[in-house]
Amino acid sequence: MQIFDTLNNKKTELKFSNKVRIYLCGVTVYDDAHIGHARTIIVFDVLRRFLESQKIPVEFIQNFTDVDDKIIDRANQEKISALELAAKYTKNYFDDFDGLNIKRATLYPKATEHIEDMQNLISNLVDKKFAYVTKNGVYFSVSKFDNYGKLSKKHTDDLVSGARVNIDEEKNDPIDFALWKFSESEPSWDSPWGKGRPGWHIECSAMSLKYLGESFEIHGGGRDLIFPHHENEIAQSESFTSKQFAKIWMHIGMITINGEKMSKSVGNVKSVNHVLGDWGPNIIRLFCLSGSYSKPIDYSEKLLRENITKLRQIESCYYELRLAVGSGTNSTADKLLDECKNEFDSALNNDFNTPLALTAYYKLIKEVNSLAAEEEITENYAKIILPEFERMSEILGIDIMKVSDEEKNSINQMIKKRDEYRIEKNYEEADKIRDEIAGKNIIFIDHKNRTTWVKQEKINAE
């Protein structure tokens, strides 16, 4: 598998020994997660699902930043403690992302639970003269790290000239960044240098090093984190270990709204909760996977509506396979499966090309639905195709409304009874059964010689 590495600016082979270790920078829990967060987390969810489908163990760590100036400011506005605010939005996060069918990470470390780990890391950097203490806090000395800017391709001279005028005059250099900020206000912790709280960047270094080791396979996040967050993580982590921090840096493009960056001041931020309520998990996942992961995609209701049609085709494919009858076989089944499977897996192995993987997925679906319309999908044929269809769906995280054998037989009996009432011209009883079936989100599909059905996900925005 090859993934584009931001650091080396090229596709790089994913190499590992026993497992793939992934650290994903999670959300700062001062507000509800938005559709941009959803895209990043969905992409990494599918990456993990794909690796696990290849029998590759994955250790997936995703942190919560639960101590931060934004959290403190918001908590003061709401007149509650910062820890209360963080707990509220952490709970909301799990509600939202469980709703998006995201697999739970191996671990969700919180910054507030790792203060000692951060202090140990900072102490080491101070001892090695990579960091220094001022009256305002502890700072990392960027000039001591030779390759600063290697991830973002920024030069320190340009950063110094571009630094704001109202910099902390206590710093040795305008671009030095805070590892520990002195503060008496809560939340704060005692430290060897003075009471205060950690800087943002040191949190992720401490947690990733603790759980994944000094050098791990993939570090990910949105493209907006490349500078300064990930650049600073590299500087402090590699100064601490004298080793390469992450082997691959994988960054996800932003989501824009009608071509504009999402912004609270503009009022165009789309929360996961809001979008999920309107469109449901499958539409959001199909939308977020429809573009190259490293490029921006534009959120629009037009694009979301286009994915409703695709979801209906996916649902129809599943039920055509699930309800197939007859014992004949079709010689094209194996060829179709091999083609689609190879195209799907090759796309994901080649820099995680989800749009091309979706093309292979839709190719299989289109062929099944086309053959079903001609009544050429038999039970034997379906048994060959269904496992691969379900494998692709599982990797993409598409969760179709399925039915048990018991429910399937019950619905089939209801349809049979309705047909009998119609033959008897007992339309009142036939209509009662139709209404009962419709209440289960069941839609009829008429073929030439038989009627089948599909259970559809309800889309509120449809």
N, C-alpha and C positions, 0 to 999 in steps of 0.2 A: 504494500500500500504506500502511495506517495501523497504527501500533504504539502501545500505551499508554506514554507517557513519564512515568516516575516524577517527574522534576523538575517538569514542568508539570502533572502530575496529570490528564492527558487524552490521548485518542488524537491522535497527531500524524502527519502525512504524512511518509513516508520520502522525503526529497529528496536527490539526488546528481547529480554531473556525469558523470564517466567510469565510476566504480565505487562499490560500497558497501564502506566500510572498517569492519570490526568488530573490537573488542578485547574478548576474553572473559577475565575473571580466572580463571586456572587453579588447579590444586591446589597446596597446600603439601606437598611430598613427604617427609613424616615417617611416613606409614602408607599402607596400601592405600586406594584410592578406594572410596567407598561408593555406595549406590543414589541418594542425594541428589545427589552429583556427577554421576552418570549422567544423571539427569533434566535438569539444566541443560545438559549437553553435548549430549544428544540433541535437545533443543529447538533449540539453536543450529545443530546439524548439519542439521536439517530446514529451518530458516530459510534457511541457506546453499544447500541443495539446491534449494529453491523459487526463490530469486532466480536461481540459475544456470540453472534450467529455463526462465526467462523471458529468457535470453541477457543477464543482467546480471552483469558481472564482479564477483567478491567477493574482497577481500583480507582474510583471516581470521587474526588474530594471537591466540594463546593462550599465556600465559606459564606458566612453572614458578617458584614461589617455592622456591628451593633454599638460601636462608639465612634462618634464623628461629629464635627461641628454642625452639620446639617441636622443631625438627630437632636442635638442639644437645643438648637434654635427652634426647631419645630415643637419640641417638648415644652419649651418656655412659652410658646404661643398657645399651646393647648393646656398649659398649667398642670402638667403631669410630669413625672420623672422621666428621664431619658430611657431608663431601663423598661419602664411601662410602655413607652411609645414603641421601642424596639420590639418588645414582646408582641404587641398588637399587630405590627406589620409583618413580623415573622410568621405569625399564625395565618394572616391573610395570604402570605406568599404560598404556604403549603396548600391552602384551599384552592388558590388559582391554578397552581401547577399540577396538583393532583387532577384537577378538572381538565387540564390539557394533556392528560395521559403521559406525564413525564415520569420515568422510572426514578425512584428515590436514589439519591447518591449513596455511596458507601458510607459517607460521613458528612455532616454539616457542622464543621467547627465554627464557633463564634469567637470574635475577637476578645470579648470580655472574659472568656474562659482561658485565655492564653497570654495574660499580661506578664507572668513570670518568664515564659518562653521568649517574649519580646525583649524583656529587660536583660536576659542572659545574652541575647544576640547583640543588643546595643552595647552592653558592657565589653563584649569581645571586640566590637568595632572601635570603641574608645581606647581599649588597651593597645590595639594595633595602629592607632593614630589615624584611622579612617574616619573617626568622628570626634567631635569636640563639644565641650560644654560652654554655654553662655548664660547670661542672667535670665534668658527667656526659655531655654531648653537645650536639648542635645541635637546637634546637626551633623549630617553626613557631609564630609568634605569631598565634593565632586572632583576637584583637581587631583585627588589622590588615586582616583580610579581611571586608569589610562584610556580605557575604551568607552568612556561615557558617551552616549549618543549612538552606539552601534546598532541598536534596535530601531530607533526612530529616524536614523540617518541625519540627526541634528548635530551641528557643531557647537562646542561650548562657547566659542567667541560670539557666534550669532545669538546664543541664548543670553549671554551677559548683556550685549547691546540692546536686546529686546526686553530686558527685565524692567518691571515697573519701578517708578521713582520711589514709591512708598514701601521700600523693602526694609527688612529688619536690619538695622545698622550694626547689630551685634554679630551678624554673620561674617565669616571671613570672606565669603564670596556670595554675590547676589543669587547664584543658582544652587547653592547648598540647600538641602531640604531637611525638614524636621523629622527626627526619629522619636523624640519625646518632647512634649510641650508642657511647660510648667503651668499649673493652674490649681487654685484652691477650690474652685466651684466643682460641683458633682456633675458627672461621675469623675472621680480622680483616684489615683492610687499612690501609695508611697513608693519611692524608688531611691537608688543610691545617689541620685543627683538632685532630687527634690520631688515634691508632690506634683502629680500631673497625670497626663494621659498620653497614649501612644500617637505617633503620626500615622497617617493612613497606610503608607507604603510598607512600613515594617510589619504590619499585621499579616499581610499575605505571605511575606517571606518566612516569618516565624511558623505559620501554620503549614505551609507547603513543605518546608524543610522537616518539620516534626513528623508529618504523616507519610510523606512520599520519599524522603531521603534527600541527599545532597544534589543528585542529578537525576531527573525523571524525564519521562518520554514527551509529554505534551502539556504546555501551559496555554490556557485559552482565555478569551474574553472578547468584548466588543472592540472595534478598531479605535474607539475613543479612549481606550485605556493604554494604547501604545506609549504615548507620552502624556504626562510624566510617570504614570503609575508603574507600568511594566519596565520602563527604562530604569526607574529607581529601584525596583525589585532586583533587577539584574545586578546593579551596582553594589547594593548592600549584601546580597546573597553571595555573589562571587568573591567579594572582599572577605566575607566570613569563611567560605569553604575553600577558596583558591581552586574551585572546579567550575566547569560549565554548569549553569543552573538548570535550564530546561533544554532538551534536545531539539524540540520543535515548538515554535510560537505560532499558534493558530488564531487568527483574528477574524471576527464576523462583522460584515458591513452593517451600516446603520439602516433603520427604516425611516423614510421620510413620509410626510403627509402632504399630498398634492405638491411634491417637489420641495417642500420646506422641511427644515429640521424640526423635530418635535420640541416644543418649548412651553413651559408653563405660562410665560409672559404672552405668548401668542395664543395660548388656550387651545392648542391642537394635540395635546397628549391623549393617547388612547390607552386606557388602563386594560390590563388583561381581563379583569372582572367584567368590564363593559363589553369588550369585544367577544368574550366567551359567551356572555348572555345573549348576544345578537346572533352569532354565527356558529357556536359550538366548536368543539376541539378539532374535529377532522378538517373543517374548512380552514381553520387557522394554521394547522400543520401543513396542509397542502400549499397554502399561500406562502408560508415562511420557507418552504423547501423549493419553491418554484424558480428561484434565482440563484446564481452562483453565490456561495456562502460569503465570499470575501468582498462582494460588491454590494452597494446600497440597493434596496428595493423600495418602491413607492407604494404606500398603503392607499388603496382606493376601494370603494364599495363595488366598482365595476369588476375589478380583479377578483374580489371575494365572491361575487355572484357567478363569475365564470367557473369557479371551483365547486359551486353547488352542482352544476351539470356533471362535473367529473365525479363528485361523490355519489351522485345517483347512479352513474355507470358502474362504479366500484360496488355499490350495494347490489345492483342487478346481477353483476358477475357472480358474487358470492351466492346469491339465492338461486341462480340458474344452475350452479354447480351443486348446491346443497339439495335442490329439489329434482335433480335429473332422474329420469327413469329409463329403463331399457338396458340391454346388455351388450349391444354392439360396441365395437371400438373403431377409432379413426386413426389411420396411419400417420396423420400429421401431428398428433398430440405430442409425441416425444420430440419431434423436430422443433415445434413451436416452443416447448418448454426449455429446451437447450438454448435456443436463440435468446429468449427473453431472460433466462437466468444469467447467461454469460454477459449479455449487454448490461443488465442491472448491476451485477457484481463488478464488472470492468469499470463501469462509470464511477462507482463509489471508491474503487481502488485507485482511480486516477484523479487525485486531488479532490476527492469527495464531491463528485459532480452530481448533486441531487437532481438538477433539472433533467439530465440525461437518464438517470436512474428512473425518474418518474415517467419518462418517455417509454422505457422498456416495460414498466408496470402497466401503463395505459395500453400499450400494444397487446399485451396478454389479455387485458380486460376487453378491449375492442373485438379481438378475435373470438373470444368466448361468447360475448353477447351477440355477435354476428352469426355464429354457428347455432346458438340457442334459438335465434329468430327463425332459422331454417329447420329447427327441431332436430339438430344433428349432435346435440350434447347428450350422451347417454350416461347412465350411472357409472359404467366402467371407465368412460372417458373422464368423467368428473373426478373419480378417485385418483387419477393420474395427475390432474391439473391442480386440484384443490390444495394439496400440501404446499406447492410452490407459491400459489396465490397467497396463502396464509403466511408463509415465510416472508414474502415481500411486504405484506401489510404490517406484520409484526415489526420488521426493521424500521419501516416508515412511521410506526406508531399509530396507524389508522385502525381505529377501534369500531368496527361495524356492529350494529345492533343485531346480535345473533339470536338464534332460538335453540332450545334444547330439542331432543328427539320427541319428547312428550308434547312440547308446545307445537312443534311442527305437525305432529299427527292430529292434535286437537284442531288446528287451523284447517288442515286438509279435510277433516270431518265436517267442519262448519261449512266449508265451501261446497263439499259434496251435498250436504243437506240443503244448502241454498239452491243449488242447481235442481234438486228434486222438487223444491217448492215452486221454482220457476216453470218447470215442465208441467206441474199441476195447476199453474196459473194462480198460485197462492202468493201473490206479490207482497201482501202485507207481512207475512212471516219471512219471506225472502229479504225484504227490506230491513227487517229487524236484525237479521244475521249480518247483512251488509254493514249496517251502522255499528254493530258490535265489532266487526272485523276492522272497520275504519278507525274505531277508538283505540285499536292496538297499533296504529300507524302502519297498517298493512295496505299496500297498493297492488292492484291486480295487473298482471302482464298477460296480454292476449297474444297467443301464437295461433297458427292456422288450425291446429287440431286439439289444442289444450290451453287451459288458462293456468298460469303459475302466479306467484305473488312474491312480494319483497317487503321486508320490514324496514322502514326508512327512519333515519334520525330526523327529529323535528328541528327545523331551522327557523328561529323566530323572525329573522330578517327577510325570509323568503317571501 
